[in-house]
Amino acid sequence: LLPQKGPYMAQVVFTEMCSPFATGPRQYDGTFYEFHTYYLKSSKMNEFLEDIKKNIHLRTAHSELIGYWSLEFGGRMNKVFHIWKYDNFAHRTEVQKALAKNKEWQEQFLIPNLLLVDKQECEITYLVPWCKIEKPPKEGVYELATFQMKPGGPALWGDAFQRAIHSHVNLNYAKLVGVFHTEYGLLNRVFFMFFGGMRVRIVVQLEDICLMRILGLWQLSGKVPTT
C-alpha cells in the first residue's frame, strides 16, 4: 500500500513474494531445464568466471547444475550460459525461496557481480520426448545450435528432427548432450548441444521446418563442478 497524505496514513507493508509459476496440478509436472544467459562487460569476463568457480558450490547446494559454459565464438562475445535442472515448478519455487534467504550466496557472489552483467536472459525448456540428457564431460568444447521452428511443437517437426540428429550422432563425430524445446521465453525454439568442438558440423538440411539456425562454440569451465 502507498502512504496517503493527511492525518490518516495507510500502513506500508513490504513482503517478499515467492509464488509458483504454474497453478493447480501443473506446478507438479515433470522435469524441466532452465537456460540462463549472461552478457558480461568485456573487461569483467575473467573476473566473473573466477567468482563462479569460487562460489558455485553455494548455488549447487540447492539444485542441480548441468553445466556452465563461456562462449568461444559465434554471435555476441563475452557471454556465459548455464543450465539448471528442476524436478517441477514447485521445486523451483522452493529453490528460489532458499536462495533468497542464503546470505552467503547473496553477499559473496550475487550482489558483487551485478555490476559486471549487462544483460540476462532466461528460458524454460523441456527435453524432446525421444531424448535423454547426457551429462557433459567436465572439460571440452561444445556446439550449441538454436533453431527457430514453425509453430506446432515436436508433434509437427519431432520425427524429422530426430532422424537428422541421429544421422549425425551415428557418424560418431560428437556426443549429444541434449535436445531441448522452449516452454517459456522465445517460443518455438529448439536447442541441441553436442560435445565435440570443431569437428561438429550439421550436414542434414531442414529448410522445410527450420527458419533460422544460430551456431556457437562454447567452452565448459573445467573447474565448475557438475553433478
C-alpha positions in Angstrom: 0.0 0.0 0.0 1.2 3.5 -0.7 1.2 6.1 2.1 -1.6 8.7 1.9 -1.4 12.4 2.8 -3.3 13.7 5.7 -3.9 12.6 9.3 -4.8 9.0 8.3 -1.7 7.2 6.9 -2.0 3.8 5.3 0.4 1.2 6.6 3.2 0.4 4.2 3.9 -3.3 4.1 6.8 -4.8 2.2 6.8 -8.6 1.7 8.8 -10.9 -0.3 6.7 -12.6 -3.0 7.7 -16.2 -4.0 4.7 -17.9 -5.7 4.5 -20.9 -8.0 4.8 -20.2 -11.8 2.1 -22.7 -12.6 -1.3 -23.1 -10.9 -3.0 -26.2 -9.7 -1.5 -29.6 -10.6 0.6 -28.1 -13.4 3.2 -27.0 -10.9 4.0 -30.6 -10.2 4.6 -31.5 -13.9 7.8 -33.3 -14.7 11.4 -32.3 -15.0 12.4 -29.1 -16.9 15.7 -27.2 -17.6 16.2 -23.6 -17.1 18.6 -21.9 -19.5 20.4 -18.7 -18.2 22.5 -16.5 -20.5 24.6 -13.6 -19.1 26.1 -10.9 -21.3 29.1 -9.5 -19.5 31.2 -6.4 -19.7 34.2 -7.3 -21.8 36.8 -6.3 -19.2 35.0 -8.3 -16.5 34.7 -11.7 -18.1 37.6 -13.4 -16.3 36.7 -11.8 -13.0 33.1 -13.2 -13.3 34.3 -16.7 -14.2 36.8 -16.8 -11.3 34.0 -15.8 -8.9 31.8 -18.5 -10.3 34.5 -21.2 -9.8 35.0 -19.9 -6.2 31.3 -19.7 -5.2 29.3 -22.0 -7.4 29.1 -24.6 -4.6 26.8 -22.2 -2.7 24.4 -22.4 -5.6 24.6 -26.1 -6.4 23.7 -26.9 -2.8 20.1 -26.0 -3.8 19.6 -27.5 -7.3 21.5 -29.5 -10.0 23.8 -27.7 -12.4 24.1 -29.5 -15.8 26.9 -27.2 -17.0 28.3 -23.7 -17.1 29.8 -22.6 -20.4 31.6 -19.5 -21.8 31.3 -18.5 -25.5 34.4 -19.0 -27.6 33.0 -17.7 -30.9 29.7 -17.3 -32.7 27.4 -14.3 -32.0 27.9 -11.7 -29.3 31.0 -12.4 -27.3 31.7 -12.1 -23.5 28.7 -14.4 -22.8 28.2 -17.2 -20.4 25.4 -19.8 -20.5 24.3 -22.3 -17.8 21.6 -25.0 -17.5 19.8 -25.8 -14.2 17.6 -28.9 -13.7 14.4 -28.8 -11.7 12.0 -31.6 -10.8 9.0 -29.4 -11.4 7.8 -25.8 -10.9 7.1 -26.4 -7.2 10.7 -27.5 -6.8 12.0 -24.3 -8.5 9.8 -22.2 -6.2 11.4 -23.8 -3.1 14.9 -23.3 -4.5 14.2 -19.6 -5.1 12.9 -19.2 -1.6 16.0 -20.8 -0.2 18.4 -18.7 -2.3 16.6 -15.5 -1.2 17.4 -16.5 2.4 21.0 -17.5 1.6 23.1 -14.5 2.8 26.4 -16.2 1.9 25.3 -16.6 -1.8 23.8 -13.1 -1.9 26.8 -11.3 -0.3 29.7 -13.3 -1.8 28.6 -13.7 -5.4 25.2 -12.2 -6.4 25.5 -8.6 -5.2 29.2 -8.1 -6.0 28.7 -9.4 -9.6 25.5 -7.5 -10.5 27.6 -4.6 -11.9 29.5 -7.0 -14.2 26.4 -8.1 -16.1 25.0 -6.0 -19.0 22.0 -8.3 -19.8 20.4 -11.5 -18.7 18.1 -13.9 -20.4 16.1 -16.9 -19.0 14.2 -19.6 -20.8 12.4 -22.7 -19.6 12.9 -25.7 -21.7 11.9 -29.4 -21.8 13.7 -32.3 -23.4 12.1 -33.5 -26.6 10.3 -36.8 -25.8 12.8 -39.1 -27.5 15.9 -37.5 -25.9 17.6 -38.2 -22.5 20.0 -35.7 -21.0 23.7 -36.9 -21.1 26.0 -35.4 -18.5 28.7 -33.4 -20.3 32.4 -34.1 -19.6 33.9 -31.6 -17.2 36.1 -30.0 -19.8 35.9 -29.5 -23.6 34.4 -27.6 -26.4 30.7 -27.8 -27.2 28.5 -26.7 -30.1 25.1 -25.2 -29.2 22.8 -24.8 -32.2 19.5 -22.9 -32.0 16.7 -23.5 -34.4 13.6 -21.3 -34.8 10.8 -23.7 -35.7 7.4 -23.2 -37.2 4.6 -23.3 -34.6 3.3 -26.8 -33.7 5.9 -28.2 -31.4 7.5 -31.7 -31.5 4.3 -33.2 -32.8 4.9 -31.2 -36.1 8.7 -31.4 -36.5 9.8 -34.1 -34.0 10.2 -37.1 -36.3 12.2 -35.2 -38.9 14.4 -33.6 -36.3 15.0 -36.9 -34.6 16.2 -38.5 -37.8 18.5 -35.6 -38.5 20.1 -35.7 -35.0 20.5 -39.5 -35.0 22.1 -39.5 -38.5 24.7 -37.0 -37.2 25.3 -38.8 -33.9 25.7 -42.2 -35.7 28.7 -40.8 -37.5 30.5 -40.6 -34.2 31.6 -37.0 -34.8 30.3 -35.9 -31.5 28.3 -36.8 -28.3 24.8 -35.5 -28.0 24.2 -33.7 -24.6 20.5 -32.9 -25.2 17.8 -31.6 -27.4 15.5 -29.0 -25.8 12.4 -27.0 -26.8 11.2 -23.8 -25.2 8.1 -23.6 -22.9 8.7 -20.1 -21.7 10.8 -17.4 -23.4 11.1 -17.1 -27.1 8.7 -19.8 -28.3 9.1 -22.5 -31.0 12.8 -22.6 -30.4 14.8 -25.8 -30.3 18.3 -26.2 -28.9 20.7 -29.0 -29.3 24.1 -29.3 -27.7 27.0 -31.6 -28.8 30.3 -32.3 -27.2 32.9 -32.5 -29.8 34.1 -29.0 -30.7 35.5 -28.1 -34.1 34.7 -31.5 -35.6 31.0 -30.9 -35.3 29.1 -29.8 -38.4 25.4 -30.4 -39.1 25.0 -31.6 -42.6 21.3 -32.5 -42.7 19.2 -29.9 -44.3 15.9 -29.0 -42.5 14.8 -26.0 -44.5 11.2 -27.2 -44.6 10.8 -27.0 -40.8 13.6 -24.7 -39.8 13.5 -20.9 -40.3 16.8 -20.0 -38.6 19.8 -21.6 -37.2 22.3 -20.0 -34.8 25.6 -21.8 -34.1 28.0 -21.1 -31.3 31.0 -22.8 -29.9 31.2 -22.9 -26.1 33.9 -23.9 -23.6 32.8 -25.7 -20.4 34.7 -24.2 -17.5 36.7 -27.1 -16.3 36.7 -26.3 -12.6 33.0 -25.8 -12.3 31.5 -28.9 -10.7 28.7 -30.9 -12.4 26.7 -33.4 -10.5 
